[in-house]
Structures are given as structure tokens and as C-alpha cells.
């Protein structure tokens, strides 16, 4: 009898347990997702799950807005290290410090981040950010200018503070360079170049942190160059040394001289270095006197910055008024294509194009170029920055054909491309800057 009671209890217990499991199976999913119905009998909408960016901009058709990543409250500057595939940006830490963060350009996944720091310029404005490549090693550089900071080893005076991060692992070294007056800082060459817009400069080696100060008297212009000592200015840093220009000619200190590397048809005594990108130098040359269209056109050439050798050329009509600042050269990720303003070059085919009407009007200002030779830009914009901000009429052009095609007026242009991802900038209604990566369609 006792065994029979025990068996009946066990059976009843199993039945109760089965009923509990059945109820949990039927109702568990509803509890997880919020139930079958909302109060009032209205069915709930299913929860949408997406791995793409929340912001869906109108962009060129080559990019897939459903795939990619997004950062809100991004810094005004961002930098790319193409070999490592990382994008770096700055974020505020509390109210008085900043931190460098990185992410994978392809996946958007966070990578290493730096320690918080106090910038010399104070907490009101973001420090500046750029990238530098030396001997295939890539670095992110954060710099600011001002009086000594709270975590500075230098007690007094004004300085350019340079934080150098190895893009591979985030290891950091800080260098402070005494400096008076507003500095210009560039990472276009194999080091960090600090200048004053004239003949005074300093170079910071990103590997060792060593600082080399170069006084105007040490620029060593070539013998016989009278105009080299007029309006002398340090324009950049090449693998062979400082790039320096005078009123009409330019040289690399202890290296080559512009007069010896002029492209065919150019006036050997009249060239202006315009922009340096990696080891490529864009130069505006006057045409030789007596040559065809010498009175109306200039020669634009891309040179190898190490040797001075011209790589590709094209011609553009002379502007009625010379610009106060020329557009910066931009290379495609694999460095086959170079664009600058209304200029585009295929350095493999050694060809160039000038995108403007025959009378010099309606120039197409280019902003970005891909490894496939697809360039983006805008007509009737005030420059690349205006085109990226939505100014002008957006266009895309296949550099193989050279025919610009208009895009819809609300199309946003990529500011860069890395690892098959177009990087876009957008400011929302709360004045927050978003950095958005859309994957290029295969």
C-alpha cells in the first residue's frame, strides 16, 4: 500500500511538472518580447534588429547603407591608418580631458584606446588629429598648442604638444616642442612637420620622438637660384628631407632642384609646389614662353617626392585670380589615383585630367577617389569642404572615361574610403557630429 501511494505521488508530481513546462513554453516567448497584445487589444510591433548604421543618408549607389557602423559625438578630425585598417577619433572624457579611440574601418568593432589626457589648448576645443607613415609603420598623432598642460613635464612657456600613438598597438609617447606663434602641423611626409607658415620649422620623428629644429639659415637653397631666397617657405617633408620653395622655384634640402625636374613644356624657372600627399607632390608650372596656350594655361604635374621625377601631367586654364589656398592632394587607398580640386591623375597610366569647361568655368571639385578609379565631387561648390558639407551639385566620375555624372541633389559624398568602406560625416539637429561607415557593394 505504501509503495502504491508513493507511485501515485510521483505520477502526480510528473504531471504537474509537465504542466509547468508547457505553460513556460507557451508564455515564455511572449514575456521575452513583451506579450502577445498591448492593452486595448492592439498587437505589438515586432522588434527590429539591424547591424547597420541607424542613420540612413542618401549616398552614391556604390555604398550599402544597411551595412556598416556609426559613431555619434565624433571629433571634428578623424585619421586613417590604411595598413592596419583602423580609423581613429577623439572623444571627451568628462569635461576637461580627451581620449583617442580606434575602430576597424571594415567592421566598426572597437580596437585599442588611449589613456585620457589634458590638451595644452584647454578643454574648450578638440585637439587636432592626423596620421603619419614612416617606413611602412603607421602612427596617429594628436597635437595641441598652448601653455604647459596639467600632465606636462615642461614647467613654463608655450609649446606644441605632440602625442604619438603606434597604430598597431596604441603605445604612446609625448613630445613637447617649444614654439611661439600659431603653428601649422602636417603629417603628409614621414614625420610630424611643425612650421610657422614661413621658413622656420621643426620635425618630430614619430618612431624615436627626436626633434630636429631647422632655422631659416639652414635651408640651403641651390647655387644660382636668386628667387629661392625670396618668399622662402617650408612646404613639406619628404623621405629625402624638407621641401622648400621660394618665389618661383623650389628644392629638397640637400636633394633635388625643381629646375632639373620640370616636365616637358614647362618653364623650368617657374614652378610652385602646391600639395604633398605621402610621397607624391603636386606642382603648378607655368608653360614655357612661346609654347602653345602659354598665355592661358598652366601645367599641373604629379612628381615623385623623393626623386622629383614627374609622373603624370595635365593642363588647366589659368584662374583670373590666383587662389589664396590650393586644394590638398588626396590619394586612393592603393595610391594609384590622385585628385586635388578639379584635377585627377592615374599614376599607373601616367595620365591626367582637368575637369572644367574650355573657358575655365564650372569646375568639378573632387573630394574622394577609390581604388576602382571612381571619384566623387560637386560642381559649383566653394571647395572640397563645402562639397562634403552638401554644397554644390554632387557628381561621380569614372576616371577611365572622364565623364562626370550628376547625382541627386541631397546625395552626401564620402570624405574617405578605407578597407572597402566609405566614410561619411553628418551633423544632426542637436549639432552632434556623426561619423558613418557604409560598406561598398561587391
Phi, psi and omega in degrees: 000316180298322180293323180296319179296318180298317180297318180296321179295320179296317179298316179297319179297319179296320180297318179296316180298318179297321179296319178299315180297321179296317179296320180295322180293321182285322187258348185297317182294322179296321177294324182291320183263002176104012177090170183284323187224151171273164174304139182095359175085004181277128179292143178285146176285141178296146178287127180273132178240128183216141177264357182276175179296146178291325181274126181249095178276160170275116187229169176305149186298346180288348184249143181259109183286350177275351182234129178149213186206170182207141175236128174260161183056042179282162179280159179301326179255146165223160184224151181245139168242097192293327181293320180272347181072026183253147169247135179246145175210167181252146174229151175284140174243112189060228184243349189233000182230166180227159178221141175270129177238153178229156175213161177287125180297330183282311188259339185082001180289138178298144175244218183287159175222153182271174177280149177300147180214160176261121179282153178296328185283357182092171186277357185292322184238150176295142168296168179268154185224136177209173178239152181223141176236128176225121178051047178071358173268137183246144184225147167259138184234125175249128181223153175209164184230138178162197176282165187305139182273175183293331179251027181270142177279352184258128191281326188221168173091180176254144188216161162261116179268126184236113173260120184249121181248130172290121184296339183286322186224357177084004178298140190236146167225143180251135177232134177241124184249116177304132185206138175244138182088159183296126182270157163250136183230131184226148174238023184290339179252197183277023179197175177268117182257123176251130181221176178243014185082003180225231188260356181265137183205164174216145180239130177252122177286119184290341181277306185265340186082004181292139181250130177243114177271133182238115179278157179305326181290347182259013182280342171050072176292155180297151178295139177084001180264098182289317184286348179293336180267006177251131180054041184294134183213138173278120185261338183175184180234126177250174177295340180260357178134190184291138173265121187234141179234149172252205183295324184225344184230168183211165184202163168257125185304124183062023180230234185265166184236135185304325183300336183264358184232015181297140178288163178303137179088355182267155172283111186299340183257014181214088177224144181236118175290127188257313187203142179242128176227114184056238180253028178240132184241127177264129184231137172260120182248141166287147176283151180298140181300138181088350180282165180298130179061023181298329182280342187242343187232154172248158171261130174249130185226145171260127182245151168289121187291335181282321184252340185086355184297130176289137184252326181198151182221162169203174180238144175226152177293141178296137177289150178297320176235125181295136181292149177288334180215128180276155178292151179281142176288141179231130179260149170292160184309319180270003173068025174279321185251146176227133177235156176196110181062237180265017181253145175214137183229140169255104187284343176280317178276351179060045179236160178218158178223148173241116185268092176198164176290166183301331180268009178089001181270172177050053177290148175262114180272114183271146182240326188212148176218140182260171178292343177275000180080022176261119183249150180237149179185196182212145172268151177062027174262164181274359180152178182302318181297319179293320179297319179291333179276000177106005180281152178076190180256114184293143179221159166231151182217131173277115185293344177290325180259331180074022182252111178290137178241128181290146174251169178299150189298333181267014179288130175269141182262145177290138177276342179194167172224136180210135177053037178075020180235131174274134182255123184240150176243140181209137179251126183276183185290345177264014178063031176261133180274129177251139173250120188235133176248121176249133183285138176288136179293142181278000000 
